[in-house]
Amino acid sequence: MFDIALYEPEIAPNTGNIIRLCANCGAHLHLIEPLGFDLEEKKLRRAGLDYHDLAHVHRHANFEAFLAATAGRRLFACTTKATQYHTQAQFADGDILLFGPETRGLPTDIIESLPATQRLRIPMHPDSRSLNLSNAAAIIAYEAWRQFDFAGAK
């Protein structure tokens, strides 16, 4: 299976929605600090509803700690700054889908540290800036899960 990682997420309801997404597709969620909210925030709990107990959430003090904890696993930067569509990637067991904060996206140095084949974008009209973080995570996660033939689904 694959995991989802949020680099310095800023908006609690988006993270709550992604917790729910992870619980429903079986992905683990990595939260890379600093977070722009408290994990006990009411909006986070409301968006995640009762799924928080069903999701596997790992917190990392910073990006370096995240890299150390996930060493040897392949990262995919999910960004509007990529040229390859998410549907062109061939996902493998253990891959991690990395998303940046809502207001600024992933830092350029993180994006550029990965090969072009590990930088993914969702197709959009040219005048669009970006999708909501939780929507983008769902689109790419379900493509990855589809490639796993929806393993574990009923």
C-alpha positions in Angstrom: 0.0 0.0 0.0 1.0 3.7 -0.2 1.1 6.4 2.4 0.2 10.1 2.3 2.4 12.8 3.8 1.4 16.4 4.5 4.3 18.8 4.7 3.5 21.6 7.2 -0.3 21.5 6.7 -2.0 24.7 7.7 -5.8 24.1 7.6 -7.4 21.7 10.1 -10.4 20.7 8.1 -8.3 19.7 5.1 -6.2 17.5 7.4 -9.4 16.1 9.0 -10.7 15.2 5.5 -7.4 13.5 4.6 -7.5 11.5 7.9 -10.9 10.3 6.7 -9.5 9.6 3.3 -6.7 7.5 4.7 -9.1 5.5 7.0 -11.2 4.7 4.0 -8.5 3.6 1.6 -6.0 2.1 4.1 -3.2 4.6 3.6 -1.1 5.8 6.6 -0.9 9.5 7.1 2.4 11.3 8.0 2.1 14.9 9.4 5.3 16.8 9.1 5.6 19.6 11.6 5.2 22.4 12.2 1.4 22.2 11.9 -0.7 25.3 11.4 -3.2 24.0 14.0 -3.6 21.9 17.1 -4.5 18.2 16.5 -7.3 18.5 19.0 -8.9 21.4 17.1 -12.6 21.1 16.8 -12.6 21.6 13.1 -10.1 18.8 12.6 -12.2 16.4 14.7 -15.4 17.4 12.9 -13.9 16.9 9.4 -12.3 13.6 10.5 -15.5 12.6 12.3 -15.0 9.2 14.0 -12.3 8.1 11.5 -9.4 9.3 13.5 -9.4 6.0 15.4 -9.4 4.1 12.1 -6.5 6.0 10.5 -2.8 5.5 11.2 -1.3 8.9 11.8 2.4 9.5 12.3 3.8 12.9 13.4 7.3 14.0 12.5 9.1 16.9 14.1 10.4 18.1 10.8 11.1 17.0 7.2 14.5 15.5 8.1 12.8 13.3 10.8 10.2 12.3 8.3 12.9 11.3 5.8 14.8 9.3 8.4 11.6 7.5 9.5 10.7 6.6 5.9 14.2 5.9 4.5 14.3 3.6 1.5 10.8 4.5 0.4 10.0 6.3 -2.8 8.5 9.8 -2.5 6.2 11.5 -5.0 6.0 15.3 -4.9 2.4 16.2 -5.7 2.6 19.8 -7.0 1.3 22.1 -9.7 5.0 22.6 -10.7 5.3 19.1 -12.2 4.9 18.2 -15.8 3.9 14.5 -15.4 0.2 13.7 -14.7 -0.6 11.6 -11.7 -2.1 9.0 -14.0 1.3 8.5 -15.7 3.0 7.3 -12.5 3.4 3.6 -11.8 2.9 3.3 -8.0 4.5 0.5 -6.0 4.0 -0.8 -2.5 5.5 1.6 0.1 5.3 4.7 -2.1 4.6 8.0 -0.3 2.5 10.8 -1.8 3.9 14.1 -0.5 1.7 17.2 -0.4 2.7 20.7 0.6 1.0 23.4 2.7 -2.2 24.9 1.4 -0.9 28.5 0.9 2.5 27.8 -0.7 2.8 24.2 -1.8 6.0 22.2 -1.4 9.3 24.1 -1.3 11.3 24.1 -4.5 14.3 22.4 -3.0 12.1 19.4 -2.0 10.5 19.2 -5.4 13.9 19.5 -7.2 15.4 16.8 -5.0 13.2 14.2 -6.7 13.5 12.9 -10.2 11.0 14.4 -12.7 9.2 11.0 -12.8 8.4 11.4 -9.1 6.8 14.8 -9.5 3.1 14.6 -10.2 0.4 17.1 -11.1 -3.3 16.8 -11.6 -4.6 18.1 -15.0 -6.3 21.5 -14.7 -7.3 24.3 -17.0 -4.4 26.7 -17.6 -5.9 29.6 -15.7 -6.4 27.6 -12.5 -4.1 27.9 -9.6 -4.7 24.7 -7.7 -7.2 22.4 -6.2 -8.1 22.2 -2.5 -5.5 20.1 -0.7 -7.9 17.4 0.5 -9.4 17.1 -3.0 -6.0 16.8 -4.6 -5.0 14.1 -2.1 -8.2 12.2 -2.8 -7.7 12.3 -6.6 -4.1 11.0 -6.5 -4.7 8.5 -3.6 -7.6 6.9 -5.5 -5.4 6.6 -8.7 -2.7 4.9 -6.6 -5.3 2.6 -4.9 -6.8 1.8 -8.3 -3.4 0.6 -9.4 -3.4 -1.7 -6.4 -6.7 -3.0 -7.6 -8.4 -1.4 -4.6 -6.7 -3.9 -2.2 -8.7 -4.3 1.0 -11.9 -2.8 -0.4 -15.2 -4.5 0.0 
